[in-house]
Amino acid sequence: MTLPLLPKATAVWLVDNTTLTFDQISDFCGMHPMEVQGIADGEVAAGIIGKSPVLASQLSKDEIARCENDDKASLKLLAAAEKYIKSNQEKKKKSRYTPVARRQDKPDAIAWIIKHCPDVKDSQLTKLIGTTKNTIAAIREKSHWNWGNITPRDPVLLGLCKQIDLNKMVEKVNADREKEEAIKNAKPKKKA
């Protein structure tokens, strides 16, 4: 399920302006029911101004009324809002910040990937790990300034990438390798 853009502000508005259950609001906003109850009690989100999901074109009044009449029903975003929110979430995935504490692990992750998948392209590594081509080249050539302290470690376990992204990269490298081998093994046609 796709969540509203401002889940806490939306939850505040739903608590103040509807008779929806805490479970319905928490399910829609991606929050814990106790947190929604805290909003209702005034203990959580005290300074947050409620944002109407109806005015934001995320929900219709009919959808809210339908769920108010049926405690087990779940709120559903309008199709246009869901499309907009998904596109914003995809944009957020592109920009990635690596905390300072994790940056020192990047050479270890690069060494691990090069060890287990030596055919990987530098451009693929820069995209996956978020490093520079100079760093990758230095690790490949074993001329990195900290080469003595680099130990190959799994980038997923280090928190530098997701397993799905690593698998996609490995599949792409394997597919590229198979294409190259097929081209090399293709027999040239004899001219008649």
Sine and cosine of phi, psi and omega as CSV:
sin_phi,cos_phi,sin_psi,cos_psi,sin_omega,cos_omega
0.00,0.00,0.64,-0.77,0.05,-1.00
-1.00,0.01,0.70,-0.71,-0.05,-1.00
-1.00,-0.04,0.39,-0.92,0.09,-1.00
-0.90,0.44,0.36,-0.93,-0.05,-1.00
-0.89,0.45,-0.64,0.77,0.01,-1.00
-0.89,-0.46,0.99,0.17,-0.15,-0.99
-0.87,0.48,-0.67,0.75,-0.03,-1.00
-0.93,0.37,-0.69,0.73,0.01,-1.00
-0.90,0.44,-0.61,0.79,0.05,-1.00
-0.92,0.40,-0.66,0.75,0.02,-1.00
-0.89,0.46,-0.65,0.76,0.03,-1.00
-0.86,0.50,-0.72,0.69,-0.02,-1.00
-0.90,0.43,-0.69,0.72,-0.01,-1.00
-0.90,0.43,-0.62,0.79,0.04,-1.00
-0.91,0.42,-0.68,0.73,-0.06,-1.00
-0.97,0.25,-0.49,0.87,-0.19,-0.98
-0.88,-0.47,0.03,1.00,-0.01,-1.00
-0.71,-0.70,0.14,-0.99,0.08,-1.00
-0.94,-0.34,0.46,0.89,0.04,-1.00
-0.93,0.37,0.46,-0.89,0.02,-1.00
-0.97,0.24,0.32,-0.95,0.03,-1.00
-0.88,0.48,-0.60,0.80,0.01,-1.00
-0.90,0.43,-0.67,0.74,0.01,-1.00
-0.90,0.44,-0.69,0.72,-0.01,-1.00
-0.92,0.39,-0.69,0.73,-0.02,-1.00
-0.91,0.41,-0.61,0.79,0.03,-1.00
-0.90,0.43,-0.69,0.72,-0.02,-1.00
-0.93,0.36,-0.65,0.76,-0.09,-1.00
-1.00,-0.02,-0.10,1.00,0.00,-1.00
0.95,0.32,0.59,0.81,-0.02,-1.00
-0.87,-0.49,0.22,-0.97,0.07,-1.00
-0.98,0.17,0.61,-0.79,0.01,-1.00
-0.83,0.56,-0.53,0.85,0.02,-1.00
-0.93,0.37,-0.54,0.84,0.04,-1.00
-0.93,0.38,-0.64,0.77,0.05,-1.00
-0.91,0.42,-0.64,0.77,0.05,-1.00
-0.89,0.45,-0.62,0.79,0.07,-1.00
-0.89,0.46,-0.58,0.81,0.07,-1.00
-0.90,0.43,-0.70,0.72,-0.01,-1.00
-0.90,0.44,-0.57,0.82,0.00,-1.00
-0.99,0.15,-0.18,0.98,0.00,-1.00
1.00,0.08,0.20,0.98,-0.02,-1.00
-1.00,-0.01,-0.43,0.90,-0.03,-1.00
-0.89,-0.46,0.56,-0.83,0.07,-1.00
0.85,0.53,0.67,0.75,-0.06,-1.00
-0.89,0.45,-0.58,0.81,-0.05,-1.00
-1.00,-0.10,0.05,1.00,-0.06,-1.00
-1.00,0.04,0.77,-0.64,0.03,-1.00
-1.00,0.05,0.74,-0.67,-0.02,-1.00
-0.89,0.45,0.60,-0.80,0.03,-1.00
-0.87,-0.48,0.83,-0.55,-0.05,-1.00
-0.95,0.32,0.86,-0.51,0.07,-1.00
-0.95,0.32,-0.31,0.95,0.05,-1.00
-0.96,0.28,-0.73,0.69,0.02,-1.00
-0.93,0.38,-0.47,0.88,0.01,-1.00
-1.00,0.09,0.06,1.00,0.00,-1.00
0.86,0.50,0.60,0.80,0.06,-1.00
-0.98,-0.17,-0.52,0.85,0.03,-1.00
-0.71,-0.70,0.40,-0.92,0.11,-0.99
-0.98,-0.22,0.36,-0.93,0.06,-1.00
-0.88,0.48,-0.59,0.81,0.01,-1.00
-0.90,0.44,-0.62,0.79,0.00,-1.00
-0.91,0.41,-0.67,0.74,0.03,-1.00
-0.90,0.44,-0.70,0.71,0.00,-1.00
-0.88,0.47,-0.64,0.77,0.02,-1.00
-0.87,0.49,-0.68,0.73,-0.02,-1.00
-0.97,0.24,-0.46,0.89,0.08,-1.00
-0.92,0.39,-0.53,0.85,0.00,-1.00
-0.99,0.14,-0.31,0.95,-0.03,-1.00
-0.76,-0.65,0.96,-0.28,-0.06,-1.00
-0.88,0.47,-0.39,0.92,-0.05,-1.00
-1.00,-0.06,-0.13,0.99,-0.01,-1.00
-0.97,0.25,0.50,-0.87,0.03,-1.00
-0.95,-0.33,0.63,-0.78,0.06,-1.00
-0.93,0.37,0.65,-0.76,0.03,-1.00
-0.85,-0.53,0.75,-0.66,0.05,-1.00
-0.89,0.45,0.49,-0.87,0.14,-0.99
-0.91,0.41,0.51,-0.86,-0.08,-1.00
-0.85,0.53,-0.67,0.75,-0.01,-1.00
-0.91,0.42,-0.63,0.77,0.00,-1.00
-0.92,0.38,-0.65,0.76,0.00,-1.00
-0.90,0.44,-0.66,0.75,0.02,-1.00
-0.89,0.45,-0.70,0.72,0.00,-1.00
-0.90,0.44,-0.70,0.72,-0.03,-1.00
-0.92,0.40,-0.66,0.75,0.03,-1.00
-0.88,0.47,-0.65,0.76,0.00,-1.00
-0.91,0.41,-0.60,0.80,0.06,-1.00
-0.92,0.39,-0.62,0.79,0.01,-1.00
-0.92,0.39,-0.59,0.81,0.05,-1.00
-0.91,0.41,-0.62,0.78,0.03,-1.00
-0.90,0.43,-0.62,0.78,-0.01,-1.00
-0.91,0.41,-0.54,0.84,-0.02,-1.00
-0.91,0.42,-0.49,0.87,-0.06,-1.00
-0.92,0.39,-0.68,0.74,0.00,-1.00
-1.00,0.02,0.78,-0.63,-0.08,-1.00
-0.73,-0.68,0.72,-0.69,0.04,-1.00
-0.94,-0.33,0.77,-0.63,0.06,-1.00
-0.97,-0.24,0.85,-0.53,0.01,-1.00
-0.86,0.50,0.45,-0.90,-0.04,-1.00
-0.83,0.56,-0.63,0.78,-0.03,-1.00
-0.91,0.42,-0.45,0.89,-0.02,-1.00
-1.00,0.03,-0.33,0.94,-0.08,-1.00
-0.89,0.45,-0.54,0.84,0.00,-1.00
-0.94,0.35,-0.27,0.96,0.01,-1.00
-1.00,0.07,-0.21,0.98,-0.07,-1.00
-0.86,0.51,-0.71,0.70,0.04,-1.00
-0.86,0.50,-0.60,0.80,0.04,-1.00
-0.90,0.44,-0.66,0.75,0.01,-1.00
-0.92,0.40,-0.67,0.74,0.02,-1.00
-0.89,0.46,-0.70,0.71,0.01,-1.00
-0.88,0.48,-0.62,0.78,0.00,-1.00
-0.91,0.42,-0.71,0.71,-0.01,-1.00
-0.91,0.41,-0.69,0.73,0.00,-1.00
-0.90,0.44,-0.60,0.80,0.01,-1.00
-0.91,0.41,-0.69,0.72,-0.10,-1.00
-1.00,0.00,-0.31,0.95,-0.03,-1.00
-0.56,-0.83,0.96,0.28,-0.12,-0.99
-0.91,0.41,-0.31,0.95,-0.03,-1.00
-0.99,0.13,-0.01,1.00,-0.06,-1.00
-0.90,0.44,0.64,-0.77,0.01,-1.00
-0.99,0.14,0.48,-0.88,0.02,-1.00
-0.87,0.49,-0.61,0.79,-0.02,-1.00
-0.90,0.43,-0.58,0.81,0.04,-1.00
-0.93,0.37,-0.64,0.76,0.02,-1.00
-0.92,0.39,-0.66,0.75,0.00,-1.00
-0.89,0.46,-0.61,0.80,0.00,-1.00
-0.94,0.33,-0.65,0.76,-0.05,-1.00
-0.95,0.30,-0.74,0.67,-0.11,-0.99
-1.00,-0.07,-0.47,0.89,-0.04,-1.00
0.99,0.17,0.80,0.60,-0.02,-1.00
-0.76,-0.64,-0.09,-1.00,-0.02,-1.00
-0.98,-0.22,0.37,-0.93,0.03,-1.00
-0.92,0.39,-0.51,0.86,0.03,-1.00
-0.90,0.44,-0.66,0.75,0.03,-1.00
-0.90,0.43,-0.68,0.74,0.00,-1.00
-0.90,0.44,-0.70,0.71,0.00,-1.00
-0.88,0.47,-0.66,0.75,0.00,-1.00
-0.90,0.44,-0.59,0.81,0.01,-1.00
-0.96,0.28,-0.64,0.77,0.06,-1.00
-0.87,0.49,-0.66,0.75,-0.03,-1.00
-1.00,0.09,-0.06,1.00,-0.04,-1.00
0.86,0.51,0.60,0.80,0.02,-1.00
-0.90,-0.45,0.22,0.98,0.01,-1.00
-0.88,0.47,0.61,-0.79,-0.08,-1.00
-0.85,0.52,-0.43,0.90,-0.04,-1.00
-0.92,-0.40,0.49,0.87,-0.12,-0.99
-0.83,0.56,-0.59,0.80,-0.03,-1.00
-0.90,0.44,-0.43,0.90,-0.04,-1.00
-0.98,-0.22,0.02,1.00,-0.02,-1.00
-0.99,0.14,0.82,-0.57,0.10,-1.00
-0.84,-0.55,0.82,-0.57,-0.02,-1.00
-0.85,0.53,0.84,-0.54,0.03,-1.00
-0.71,-0.71,0.56,-0.83,-0.06,-1.00
-0.87,0.50,0.83,-0.55,-0.02,-1.00
-0.92,0.40,-0.43,0.90,0.03,-1.00
-0.93,0.36,-0.70,0.71,0.01,-1.00
-0.93,0.38,-0.46,0.89,0.05,-1.00
-0.98,0.18,-0.21,0.98,0.01,-1.00
0.99,0.15,0.35,0.94,-0.02,-1.00
-1.00,-0.03,-0.29,0.96,0.05,-1.00
-0.40,-0.92,0.13,-0.99,0.03,-1.00
-0.99,-0.13,0.47,-0.88,0.00,-1.00
-0.87,0.50,-0.61,0.79,0.01,-1.00
-0.87,0.49,-0.70,0.71,-0.01,-1.00
-0.91,0.41,-0.63,0.77,0.04,-1.00
-0.90,0.44,-0.69,0.72,0.02,-1.00
-0.89,0.47,-0.67,0.74,0.02,-1.00
-0.88,0.48,-0.66,0.75,0.00,-1.00
-0.90,0.44,-0.71,0.71,0.00,-1.00
-0.89,0.46,-0.67,0.74,0.04,-1.00
-0.88,0.48,-0.65,0.76,0.01,-1.00
-0.91,0.42,-0.68,0.73,0.01,-1.00
-0.89,0.45,-0.69,0.73,0.02,-1.00
-0.90,0.43,-0.65,0.76,0.02,-1.00
-0.90,0.43,-0.67,0.75,0.03,-1.00
-0.89,0.45,-0.65,0.76,0.01,-1.00
-0.89,0.45,-0.68,0.73,0.02,-1.00
-0.90,0.44,-0.63,0.78,0.04,-1.00
-0.89,0.46,-0.70,0.71,0.00,-1.00
-0.89,0.45,-0.66,0.75,0.02,-1.00
-0.91,0.41,-0.62,0.79,0.03,-1.00
-0.90,0.43,-0.63,0.78,0.02,-1.00
-0.92,0.39,-0.67,0.74,0.01,-1.00
-0.91,0.41,-0.63,0.78,-0.07,-1.00
-0.99,0.12,-0.19,0.98,0.01,-1.00
-0.92,0.39,0.77,-0.64,-0.03,-1.00
-0.99,0.12,0.72,-0.70,0.03,-1.00
-0.94,0.33,0.61,-0.79,0.00,-1.00
-0.96,0.27,0.66,-0.75,0.01,-1.00
-0.99,0.16,0.64,-0.77,0.03,-1.00
-0.99,0.15,0.67,-0.74,-0.02,-1.00
-0.99,-0.10,0.00,0.00,0.00,0.00
